[in-house]
Each structure stands twice: as C-alpha cells, then as structure tokens.
C-alpha cells in the first residue's frame, strides 16, 4: 500500500512538472494557430504554414491527419512516429520544440475528437491566439453527435478566448458566432468567390477553393498579400490524404483513378464526386469504389445513403465487412445489378474488375476510408501511374 501511495505521488509530481514546462514553452511562442473542423484540417494547416513562410514568418507546423508530420521552417518535413497511439500530450512536445527553435508562429492541427479533449487541448495546453474551424459536417457522430448542431458545438470547444477565429463554414455559422461570443472571440468568415480557376491551376494536386480562400484570409491577417501567399502555397507538399488523379491504361480501357478517400463524410464526398465529374465530362462510365473498415461501418452506411442521390454506373465495395454494407445497400434500394462485393482486394484485381464495364474511358472514384484497403489501392496507382 505504501509503495502504491509513493507511486501515485510521483506520478502526480511528474504531471505537475510537465504542465509547468508546457506553460513555459507556451510563453516563448508568440503566435499559435489551432486548426479544427471536420474536413480539410491537414490541408489548411499546410497551406497556412506555406503562406506564412512565403511572407517571411518563421513558421513550424504539425499535421495530425492520415500521416502525422512535423513541418519545419524551410518547408521540409519529417513523419511523427507514434509507438503508443495518438495522445494530445503530443502537442506539448511540439510546443517545446517550437519554443526552442524560437519560431514566430506555430500552426497546430487539432488532434482531439471528443468534446472534452478538444476543450482541454485548447484551453489547458495550446491556448491559441488564432483559431480555425474549417467546416462542420456530419462525421464522428459516435463521439460528437448525434446531429450537426452537436458536432458544431463540439468543434467550438477550440475557439480561443479573446482571440480571433477564422472559418469557411456557412450552414451553421450562426452557432459558431454564438459560441465565439461567449469567449469574447472575433469571428472572420472566408469566401471562396475570390478564388479563380487560374488561381487553382498552380497546385500539383486537387485542392479545394474553400481551403485556399480560408488560408489566404489567415495570411492576410498577418499582412501577407494574396500573390505572395498563394505562390508559397503552390510549393507546399500535399497531405497524404489530398485528392489526386492518376491515369492508367488497362487493355483497351483508360482509367482516371481519383483518390478521394479523405473526403469521408456524405456532404463532402458528394461534392467531390460531382466536382470531379464536371472536370471529366468526356468519360464514358463512372465507377465508385467504397473502401470500408470494420470500425467505421456507420460511416460506410452514411455514404451508401448518399449514393442514392448520385448518378454512377457501378459501385465496388472493398475492404472489411463488405457483405454487411452490400446487404445495407440493397435494403436502401440501390440497384444490386450495379454493385459488386469485392471484399479485401488488390489494386490489380480491382482494376481488372472495373475494366469489365462496357466503356473505353472510365472515371474511377475511391471514397470512404484511406486506412486499410483504401491505402493499398492508392499505393497501387501511385506506383504504376504518372500523376496528372
């Protein structure tokens, strides 16, 4: 018993010591930008950091998405290796590093999901000057739901006290305004109407105007003009989850494979599908590849319901528990003649399935989950095809 008490006292002492070190590190960092939201967090983190670097701000950034990474002042980066899973204490280590480097601005992607952890991360650890809520969508409903209003209020837990919040959100913007007012935070809403198609041509991957407009608004706040900031953004390395398009020729069929696995909530996914279809109106067939995960069955069911509103030629189910999603799709009145349950599948086998469609040119969209089978499919096309 005595040993247990001593152990608990040592643990408590260590916790207090770490907390005090975190406070010291925070005081040495002039500006912290804390980025939250449903979609686009990693992309916006990278875009803002690149724009700030172009404006001569000594900036360090850290992403938390598909492949967490620490991005240095020169734009180079290193992956963050986690031996024991994700933990919000990781942010403390990054802050300590940024303080030692005497950085001007630290850009942090929020890594907390539950409302409680989001609040603790912002108000006890990060204490940001600038907050970002990219958008609010129906995702992670198991911990932030059950509805969109609940998700939005959860995201609002990272609004900085007496700070400035930037957002591209439109639908639930009044909720964000109301929550910001409670902590005396100014809210600035971005508009993508000022972003032209020519502006977007400088990116080597498919980026969203909404993300670019939001990031430019933040850079403008720091006195960096659009031309300087966006040219800096063109040089940013894309996140592993960024949407990319690969061409592949199989037999007599030309495939345009779209890696859109990162847009995994229904609203964002439907927007991506329709946007890409507009870019490729000349294709003769549209194939949807839905990557499922055993721990994300609810998300897969959401996407199945969304597909009732989308025009496509065939749906391929890949990954885990595809038989469950197949049955769910049939019960939701999707045409069983337009669905193939592929199970866990290689890129080659999937390609051979898709090219059986009676079309010379096929638009093939990967949606759902980048983890698991989705990542295997992306790697297959990355290894064999030239990015366009």
Kinemage of the C-alpha trace (Angstrom):
@kinemage 1
@onewidth
@group {chain A} dominant
@subgroup {mainchain}
@vectorlist {calphas} color= white
{ca unk a 1} P 0.000 0.000 0.000
{ca unk a 2} L 2.831 2.373 0.928
{ca unk a 3} L 4.516 1.667 -2.426
{ca unk a 4} L 1.265 2.434 -4.273
{ca unk a 5} L 0.902 5.776 -2.486
{ca unk a 6} L 4.517 6.696 -3.301
{ca unk a 7} L 3.927 5.745 -6.947
{ca unk a 8} L 0.796 7.907 -7.179
{ca unk a 9} L 2.610 10.867 -5.590
{ca unk a 10} L 5.482 10.519 -8.054
{ca unk a 11} L 3.033 10.351 -10.966
{ca unk a 12} L 1.215 13.453 -9.724
{ca unk a 13} L 4.511 15.309 -9.248
{ca unk a 14} L 5.614 14.383 -12.778
{ca unk a 15} L 2.281 15.578 -14.196
{ca unk a 16} L 2.595 18.947 -12.439
{ca unk a 17} L 6.203 19.265 -13.648
{ca unk a 18} L 5.187 18.555 -17.270
{ca unk a 19} L 2.313 21.018 -17.052
{ca unk a 20} L 4.618 23.757 -15.790
{ca unk a 21} L 7.098 23.072 -18.612
{ca unk a 22} L 4.212 23.357 -21.082
{ca unk a 23} L 3.304 26.796 -19.688
{ca unk a 24} L 6.922 27.938 -20.040
{ca unk a 25} L 7.080 26.734 -23.661
{ca unk a 26} L 3.805 28.452 -24.478
{ca unk a 27} L 5.085 31.819 -23.253
{ca unk a 28} L 8.024 31.557 -25.662
{ca unk a 29} L 5.820 31.142 -28.749
{ca unk a 30} L 4.385 34.496 -29.927
{ca unk a 31} L 1.525 33.083 -32.031
{ca unk a 32} L -0.192 29.683 -32.136
{ca unk a 33} L -2.820 28.878 -34.753
{ca unk a 34} L -5.040 25.943 -33.746
{ca unk a 35} L -6.892 24.275 -36.630
{ca unk a 36} L -10.074 22.273 -36.091
{ca unk a 37} L -13.002 21.220 -38.277
{ca unk a 38} L -14.472 18.185 -39.983
{ca unk a 39} L -12.783 18.307 -43.365
{ca unk a 40} L -9.602 19.898 -44.663
{ca unk a 41} L -7.695 20.380 -41.400
{ca unk a 42} L -4.418 18.886 -42.652
{ca unk a 43} L -4.605 20.708 -45.986
{ca unk a 44} L -5.361 24.050 -44.344
{ca unk a 45} L -2.528 23.513 -41.847
{ca unk a 46} L -0.094 23.004 -44.722
{ca unk a 47} L -1.477 25.898 -46.796
{ca unk a 48} L -1.388 28.414 -43.948
{ca unk a 49} L 2.132 27.414 -42.934
{ca unk a 50} L 3.354 27.708 -46.548
{ca unk a 51} L 1.723 31.116 -46.992
{ca unk a 52} L 3.237 32.396 -43.758
{ca unk a 53} L 6.690 31.103 -44.749
{ca unk a 54} L 6.373 32.934 -48.065
{ca unk a 55} L 5.649 36.085 -46.067
{ca unk a 56} L 8.943 35.667 -44.156
{ca unk a 57} L 7.339 34.387 -40.980
{ca unk a 58} L 9.403 31.748 -39.180
{ca unk a 59} L 6.752 29.052 -39.068
{ca unk a 60} L 6.622 25.483 -37.794
{ca unk a 61} L 3.557 23.331 -38.398
{ca unk a 62} L 2.284 19.939 -37.340
{ca unk a 63} L -0.391 17.846 -39.038
{ca unk a 64} L -2.367 15.058 -37.461
{ca unk a 65} L -4.265 13.561 -40.402
{ca unk a 66} L -3.647 10.458 -42.482
{ca unk a 67} L 0.090 10.627 -41.789
{ca unk a 68} L 1.086 12.994 -38.934
{ca unk a 69} L 4.086 15.149 -39.761
{ca unk a 70} L 6.236 17.951 -38.358
{ca unk a 71} L 6.876 20.663 -40.967
{ca unk a 72} L 9.984 22.798 -40.461
{ca unk a 73} L 10.661 26.458 -41.246
{ca unk a 74} L 12.031 25.625 -44.711
{ca unk a 75} L 9.008 23.507 -45.696
{ca unk a 76} L 10.778 20.176 -45.271
{ca unk a 77} L 9.092 17.671 -43.009
{ca unk a 78} L 9.505 14.508 -41.014
{ca unk a 79} L 6.854 11.920 -40.095
{ca unk a 80} L 5.744 11.654 -36.479
{ca unk a 81} L 6.117 8.086 -35.252
{ca unk a 82} L 3.639 7.039 -32.584
{ca unk a 83} L 4.559 3.943 -30.584
{ca unk a 84} L 1.530 4.043 -28.312
{ca unk a 85} L -1.188 5.618 -30.441
{ca unk a 86} L -2.354 9.232 -30.663
{ca unk a 87} L -2.343 11.284 -27.462
{ca unk a 88} L -2.981 15.001 -27.022
{ca unk a 89} L 0.226 15.218 -24.937
{ca unk a 90} L 1.960 15.094 -28.330
{ca unk a 91} L 1.062 18.769 -28.732
{ca unk a 92} L 3.135 19.602 -25.644
{ca unk a 93} L 6.238 18.078 -27.226
{ca unk a 94} L 5.690 20.060 -30.425
{ca unk a 95} L 5.272 23.285 -28.454
{ca unk a 96} L 8.505 22.583 -26.571
{ca unk a 97} L 10.314 22.037 -29.880
{ca unk a 98} L 8.870 25.234 -31.414
{ca unk a 99} L 9.869 27.238 -28.338
{ca unk a 100} L 13.470 26.021 -28.591
{ca unk a 101} L 13.544 26.949 -32.287
{ca unk a 102} L 12.313 30.466 -31.420
{ca unk a 103} L 9.613 30.243 -34.055
{ca unk a 104} L 7.358 33.200 -34.843
{ca unk a 105} L 4.225 31.146 -35.472
{ca unk a 106} L 3.264 27.564 -34.652
{ca unk a 107} L 0.430 26.038 -36.694
{ca unk a 108} L -1.166 23.035 -34.991
{ca unk a 109} L -3.823 20.739 -36.368
{ca unk a 110} L -6.173 19.715 -33.561
{ca unk a 111} L -5.779 16.030 -32.740
{ca unk a 112} L -8.643 15.706 -30.230
{ca unk a 113} L -12.011 14.309 -31.287
{ca unk a 114} L -14.181 14.133 -28.176
{ca unk a 115} L -15.637 17.441 -26.938
{ca unk a 116} L -13.863 17.148 -23.573
{ca unk a 117} L -10.431 16.568 -25.085
{ca unk a 118} L -10.963 19.364 -27.593
{ca unk a 119} L -11.650 21.781 -24.732
{ca unk a 120} L -8.664 20.578 -22.682
{ca unk a 121} L -6.319 20.761 -25.683
{ca unk a 122} L -7.202 24.375 -26.433
{ca unk a 123} L -7.786 25.887 -23.008
{ca unk a 124} L -5.252 23.984 -20.895
{ca unk a 125} L -2.459 23.227 -23.371
{ca unk a 126} L -2.407 25.184 -26.650
{ca unk a 127} L -4.085 28.469 -25.618
{ca unk a 128} L -4.041 29.690 -29.201
{ca unk a 129} L -4.221 33.258 -30.469
{ca unk a 130} L -5.882 32.256 -33.735
{ca unk a 131} L -8.489 29.525 -34.069
{ca unk a 132} L -9.701 27.850 -37.252
{ca unk a 133} L -12.864 25.846 -37.828
{ca unk a 134} L -12.619 24.757 -41.451
{ca unk a 135} L -16.201 23.485 -41.625
{ca unk a 136} L -18.721 21.370 -39.730
{ca unk a 137} L -20.044 18.135 -41.257
{ca unk a 138} L -21.890 15.028 -40.111
{ca unk a 139} L -18.881 12.943 -39.087
{ca unk a 140} L -17.642 11.270 -35.866
{ca unk a 141} L -21.252 11.238 -34.726
{ca unk a 142} L -20.452 8.453 -32.247
{ca unk a 143} L -18.483 10.917 -30.095
{ca unk a 144} L -19.652 14.356 -31.253
{ca unk a 145} L -23.203 13.654 -32.425
{ca unk a 146} L -25.985 12.859 -32.751
{ca unk a 147} L -26.571 15.800 -35.105
{ca unk a 148} L -24.826 18.610 -36.945
{ca unk a 149} L -25.507 21.137 -34.188
{ca unk a 150} L -23.812 18.841 -31.681
{ca unk a 151} L -20.792 18.399 -33.947
{ca unk a 152} L -20.514 22.165 -34.382
{ca unk a 153} L -20.660 22.891 -30.659
{ca unk a 154} L -18.018 20.233 -30.099
{ca unk a 155} L -15.706 21.879 -32.640
{ca unk a 156} L -16.341 25.218 -30.942
{ca unk a 157} L -14.509 23.918 -27.868
{ca unk a 158} L -11.281 25.041 -29.551
{ca unk a 159} L -12.370 28.656 -30.082
{ca unk a 160} L -9.644 30.771 -28.412
{ca unk a 161} L -10.578 33.068 -25.542
{ca unk a 162} L -10.130 36.747 -26.513
{ca unk a 163} L -8.675 35.587 -29.846
{ca unk a 164} L -9.658 35.567 -33.499
{ca unk a 165} L -11.468 32.703 -35.213
{ca unk a 166} L -11.477 32.083 -38.983
{ca unk a 167} L -13.975 29.772 -40.648
{ca unk a 168} L -15.253 28.841 -44.087
{ca unk a 169} L -18.453 27.354 -42.618
{ca unk a 170} L -21.744 28.710 -43.933
{ca unk a 171} L -24.612 26.441 -42.863
{ca unk a 172} L -24.063 26.538 -39.090
{ca unk a 173} L -22.149 29.823 -38.968
{ca unk a 174} L -24.676 31.380 -36.520
{ca unk a 175} L -23.872 28.662 -33.956
{ca unk a 176} L -20.164 29.367 -34.305
{ca unk a 177} L -20.780 33.094 -33.861
{ca unk a 178} L -22.839 32.478 -30.740
{ca unk a 179} L -20.224 30.203 -29.165
{ca unk a 180} L -17.406 32.634 -30.049
{ca unk a 181} L -19.231 35.478 -28.375
{ca unk a 182} L -19.218 33.526 -25.105
{ca unk a 183} L -15.398 33.609 -25.016
{ca unk a 184} L -15.063 37.141 -26.459
{ca unk a 185} L -13.563 35.918 -29.718
{ca unk a 186} L -13.783 37.803 -33.019
{ca unk a 187} L -15.062 35.716 -35.952
{ca unk a 188} L -13.953 36.193 -39.567
{ca unk a 189} L -15.681 34.237 -42.343
{ca unk a 190} L -13.868 33.496 -45.598
{ca unk a 191} L -15.421 33.449 -49.089
{ca unk a 192} L -14.107 31.390 -51.989
{ca unk a 193} L -15.732 33.617 -54.644
{ca unk a 194} L -12.440 35.496 -54.999
{ca unk a 195} L -10.516 32.339 -55.912
{ca unk a 196} L -10.395 31.798 -59.684
{ca unk a 197} L -9.802 28.620 -61.664
{ca unk a 198} L -6.493 30.171 -62.726
{ca unk a 199} L -5.512 30.506 -59.055
{ca unk a 200} L -6.090 26.776 -58.603
{ca unk a 201} L -4.003 25.725 -61.583
{ca unk a 202} L -0.791 26.305 -59.634
{ca unk a 203} L -1.398 23.300 -57.386
{ca unk a 204} L 0.159 19.951 -58.311
{ca unk a 205} L -2.802 18.140 -56.735
{ca unk a 206} L -6.532 18.798 -56.450
{ca unk a 207} L -7.146 21.381 -53.738
{ca unk a 208} L -10.456 22.947 -52.738
{ca unk a 209} L -11.118 26.650 -53.288
{ca unk a 210} L -12.692 26.793 -49.835
{ca unk a 211} L -9.424 25.671 -48.201
{ca unk a 212} L -7.355 28.129 -50.227
{ca unk a 213} L -9.675 31.066 -49.510
{ca unk a 214} L -9.643 30.315 -45.774
{ca unk a 215} L -5.854 30.007 -45.684
{ca unk a 216} L -5.377 33.237 -47.654
{ca unk a 217} L -7.664 35.053 -45.215
{ca unk a 218} L -5.432 33.984 -42.341
{ca unk a 219} L -2.299 35.075 -44.205
{ca unk a 220} L -3.932 38.429 -44.952
{ca unk a 221} L -4.465 38.844 -41.200
{ca unk a 222} L -0.678 38.725 -40.841
{ca unk a 223} L -0.126 41.309 -43.595
{ca unk a 224} L 0.780 38.871 -46.391
{ca unk a 225} L -0.686 39.718 -49.799
{ca unk a 226} L -2.545 37.152 -51.896
{ca unk a 227} L 0.117 36.809 -54.609
{ca unk a 228} L 2.914 36.122 -52.132
{ca unk a 229} L 0.845 33.752 -50.008
{ca unk a 230} L -0.640 31.678 -52.816
{ca unk a 231} L 2.719 31.286 -54.565
{ca unk a 232} L 4.042 29.955 -51.287
{ca unk a 233} L 1.083 27.576 -51.080
{ca unk a 234} L 1.892 26.167 -54.516
{ca unk a 235} L 5.182 24.886 -53.080
{ca unk a 236} L 3.581 23.109 -50.117
{ca unk a 237} L 3.761 19.338 -50.053
{ca unk a 238} L 0.258 17.832 -50.209
{ca unk a 239} L -1.066 15.790 -47.322
{ca unk a 240} L -1.192 12.044 -47.950
{ca unk a 241} L -4.969 12.357 -47.909
{ca unk a 242} L -5.046 15.093 -50.570
{ca unk a 243} L -7.188 14.309 -53.591
{ca unk a 244} L -5.094 13.208 -56.568
{ca unk a 245} L -5.896 11.828 -60.021
{ca unk a 246} L -3.916 9.069 -61.740
{ca unk a 247} L -4.230 7.754 -65.276
{ca unk a 248} L -3.883 4.075 -66.065
{ca unk a 249} L -4.285 2.110 -69.260
{ca unk a 250} L -5.545 -1.454 -68.896
{ca unk a 251} L -6.023 -3.417 -72.088
{ca unk a 252} L -8.096 -1.072 -74.270
{ca unk a 253} L -9.606 0.898 -71.383
{ca unk a 254} L -8.336 4.178 -69.971
{ca unk a 255} L -8.896 4.688 -66.241
{ca unk a 256} L -8.860 8.021 -64.414
{ca unk a 257} L -8.474 6.997 -60.777
{ca unk a 258} L -9.426 9.691 -58.266
{ca unk a 259} L -8.062 9.302 -54.733
{ca unk a 260} L -10.859 10.949 -52.737
{ca unk a 261} L -10.754 8.701 -49.681
{ca unk a 262} L -10.064 11.620 -47.331
{ca unk a 263} L -13.483 13.198 -48.022
{ca unk a 264} L -15.297 10.600 -45.961
{ca unk a 265} L -18.427 12.404 -44.741
{ca unk a 266} L -21.501 12.298 -47.039
{ca unk a 267} L -21.731 16.016 -47.852
{ca unk a 268} L -18.051 16.419 -48.730
{ca unk a 269} L -17.956 13.153 -50.672
{ca unk a 270} L -20.990 14.037 -52.774
{ca unk a 271} L -19.447 17.441 -53.517
{ca unk a 272} L -16.167 15.810 -54.587
{ca unk a 273} L -17.899 13.252 -56.829
{ca unk a 274} L -19.962 15.883 -58.625
{ca unk a 275} L -16.996 18.264 -58.929
{ca unk a 276} L -14.729 15.630 -60.479
{ca unk a 277} L -17.475 14.514 -62.857
{ca unk a 278} L -17.634 18.093 -64.106
{ca unk a 279} L -13.872 18.020 -64.719
{ca unk a 280} L -14.163 14.772 -66.699
{ca unk a 281} L -17.419 15.039 -68.685
{ca unk a 282} L -15.868 13.089 -71.578
{ca unk a 283} L -15.560 9.806 -69.643
{ca unk a 284} L -17.971 7.046 -70.655
{ca unk a 285} L -18.631 5.495 -67.233
{ca unk a 286} L -18.367 6.367 -63.534
{ca unk a 287} L -17.196 3.685 -61.106
{ca unk a 288} L -17.431 4.299 -57.360
{ca unk a 289} L -15.048 2.347 -55.110
{ca unk a 290} L -16.223 2.407 -51.481
{ca unk a 291} L -13.499 1.312 -49.038
{ca unk a 292} L -14.992 0.030 -45.788
{ca unk a 293} L -13.495 -0.505 -42.336
{ca unk a 294} L -14.890 -2.662 -39.529
{ca unk a 295} L -14.578 0.240 -37.086
{ca unk a 296} L -16.201 2.707 -39.490
{ca unk a 297} L -19.337 0.794 -40.539
{ca unk a 298} L -21.591 3.720 -39.628
{ca unk a 299} L -19.595 5.981 -41.979
{ca unk a 300} L -19.930 3.455 -44.810
{ca unk a 301} L -23.692 3.303 -44.284
{ca unk a 302} L -23.866 7.103 -44.446
{ca unk a 303} L -22.067 7.038 -47.796
{ca unk a 304} L -24.368 4.322 -49.132
{ca unk a 305} L -27.383 6.520 -48.367
{ca unk a 306} L -25.646 9.459 -50.051
{ca unk a 307} L -25.079 7.409 -53.220
{ca unk a 308} L -28.850 7.280 -53.735
{ca unk a 309} L -28.501 10.932 -54.833
{ca unk a 310} L -25.520 10.357 -57.160
{ca unk a 311} L -25.504 9.235 -60.774
{ca unk a 312} L -22.938 6.461 -61.309
{ca unk a 313} L -22.592 3.282 -63.377
{ca unk a 314} L -21.266 0.789 -60.844
{ca unk a 315} L -20.365 0.533 -57.154
{ca unk a 316} L -17.478 -1.641 -55.941
{ca unk a 317} L -17.319 -2.479 -52.238
{ca unk a 318} L -13.834 -3.213 -50.916
{ca unk a 319} L -12.255 -3.758 -47.523
{ca unk a 320} L -13.774 -5.166 -44.345
{ca unk a 321} L -17.333 -6.408 -43.738
{ca unk a 322} L -18.326 -5.602 -47.300
{ca unk a 323} L -21.106 -8.199 -47.096
{ca unk a 324} L -22.747 -6.109 -44.362
{ca unk a 325} L -22.579 -2.967 -46.495
{ca unk a 326} L -23.799 -4.893 -49.555
{ca unk a 327} L -26.909 -6.011 -47.651
{ca unk a 328} L -27.404 -2.478 -46.353
{ca unk a 329} L -27.165 -1.047 -49.879
{ca unk a 330} L -29.787 -3.474 -51.165
{ca unk a 331} L -32.114 -2.676 -48.249
{ca unk a 332} L -31.733 1.019 -49.171
{ca unk a 333} L -32.947 0.335 -52.705
{ca unk a 334} L -29.605 0.594 -54.515
{ca unk a 335} L -29.655 -1.479 -57.702
{ca unk a 336} L -27.989 -4.814 -56.904
{ca unk a 337} L -27.066 -5.196 -60.574
{ca unk a 338} L -24.836 -2.144 -60.176
{ca unk a 339} L -22.992 -3.391 -57.061
{ca unk a 340} L -20.013 -5.758 -56.781
{ca unk a 341} L -18.835 -7.032 -53.400
{ca unk a 342} L -15.073 -7.369 -53.901
{ca unk a 343} L -14.066 -7.918 -50.272
{ca unk a 344} L -10.403 -7.307 -49.468
{ca unk a 345} L -8.773 -6.849 -52.861
{ca unk a 346} L -5.508 -5.897 -54.543
{ca unk a 347} L -5.171 -2.964 -56.917
{ca unk a 348} L -4.634 -5.274 -59.883
{ca unk a 349} L -7.711 -7.381 -59.199
{ca unk a 350} L -9.855 -4.294 -58.646
{ca unk a 351} L -8.633 -2.770 -61.911
{ca unk a 352} L -9.478 -5.998 -63.753
{ca unk a 353} L -13.000 -5.841 -62.286
{ca unk a 354} L -13.578 -2.209 -63.216
{ca unk a 355} L -12.360 -2.501 -66.826
{ca unk a 356} L -15.117 -5.047 -67.451
{ca unk a 357} L -17.505 -2.106 -67.669
{ca unk a 358} L -18.511 -1.521 -71.305
{ca unk a 359} L -16.614 1.757 -71.650
{ca unk a 360} L -13.399 2.921 -73.271
{ca unk a 361} L -12.765 5.645 -70.679
{ca unk a 362} L -13.758 5.263 -67.022
{ca unk a 363} L -13.774 7.738 -64.143
{ca unk a 364} L -12.984 5.672 -61.030
{ca unk a 365} L -13.536 7.411 -57.671
{ca unk a 366} L -12.189 5.975 -54.420
{ca unk a 367} L -14.240 7.065 -51.390
{ca unk a 368} L -14.747 6.028 -47.766
{ca unk a 369} L -11.523 5.300 -45.895
{ca unk a 370} L -7.840 5.765 -46.742
{ca unk a 371} L -6.931 3.319 -43.973
{ca unk a 372} L -6.924 -0.401 -44.722
{ca unk a 373} L -7.814 -1.481 -48.237
{ca unk a 374} L -8.162 2.096 -49.475
{ca unk a 375} L -4.493 2.811 -48.837
{ca unk a 376} L -3.488 -0.335 -50.734
{ca unk a 377} L -5.453 0.802 -53.797
{ca unk a 378} L -3.930 4.288 -53.682
{ca unk a 379} L -0.413 2.862 -53.436
{ca unk a 380} L -1.089 0.589 -56.399
{ca unk a 381} L -1.908 3.534 -58.644
{ca unk a 382} L 0.870 5.698 -57.219
{ca unk a 383} L 3.471 3.050 -58.002
{ca unk a 384} L 2.275 2.350 -61.530
{ca unk a 385} L 0.912 5.590 -62.876
{ca unk a 386} L 2.018 9.110 -63.501
{ca unk a 387} L 0.270 11.840 -61.513
{ca unk a 388} L -1.537 14.282 -63.810
